[in-house]
Amino acid sequence: MNLIKKIKIFIDLTVPQYVAITIFNSILFWIIINQNLNVNTNLLLVILSLSLAILGLNAFNQVYDINIDKISKPNRPIPSSKIKKETAFYISILFFIISIIFTLPTNILTTSLMLLFILISIVYSLPPIRLKTKLGLSNLVGGTLYGAIPFICVWLISPVDHFPILFFLFFYVLAINIATIKDLEDMETEKQMNIKTIPVLIGNENSVKLIFFILIITLLIIAISSLINLVDNKFIFPSTLAIFISLIAYKLSKNYNITNFENVKTQAPIVNFGMGLILIIELLFGIATLLI
């Protein structure tokens, strides 16, 4: 097997695209918490640790999702026999171990949080606990791993004592929405496997409506909080603009039938559309923090 094929197998196993979201969010959390972009070495270590943990999570999840992937994603490395299940397992554990090593120079609390991240990643997929099969927990776990834990890790290595609870909850909800969007593409297969994600419980169409509803309500809370000075009033601009963008996105999704999930080939663009929208909204808040 040549090097290019090995690299492709590695990419398909670890899905490093989600590392980009982790890096983006970690830097954004630093900006929101510290009101500047004066990063330190500890932030870089946290980003490396979170990135490796995400790679480990994705590989570990594929080890135990083989029955799902045989149906919905048969070209993935494990169901297509491009890599052994045991090899993928050891790769995921290696990523988890290296992830913890990178947190050791920071502080004990950050290391402890990353250990919690890894524990949740394992019980998310590992039978018999397998949190992803429990009612709504798949979405909450996604919000915790992509939003809550990274936010707290960044705060722990920041020079700021005050914990911005409102923004913590805001980004946690956005991360839950990202997890729900990701679940859209596997709804039919997960329904067959009795995995109770939000799309499985209420359907893809209603899930899209719920995602937009939660998103707009969350943005309204930030906008109102800015008006009454619970948070800096400069956030009235990104929150208001984000509400209009969300309404336009929802209208476009209806006009151009983006929420049609009958064709499997349309599912990835749907997921990318939703994730892109949330990342744009997050970017607005980062820009407002630095420039206003």
Protein Blocks (a to p, Z undefined) as FASTA:
>chain_A
ZZklmmmmmmmmnopmlmmmmmmmmmmmmmmmnopabdcfklmmmmmmmmmmmmmmmmmm
mmmmmmmmmmmmmmbmklnopacfklmmmmmmmmmmmmmmmmmmmmmklmmmmmmmmmmm
mmmmmcfklmmlpghklmmmmmmmmmmmmmmmmmmmpcbfbdcfklmmmmmmmmmmmmmm
mmmmmmmmmmmnopacfklmnojklmmmmmmmmmmmmmmmmmmmmmnopacfklmmmmmm
mmmmmmmmmmmmmmnommpckbmklmmmmmmmmmmmmmmmmmmmmmmmmmZZ
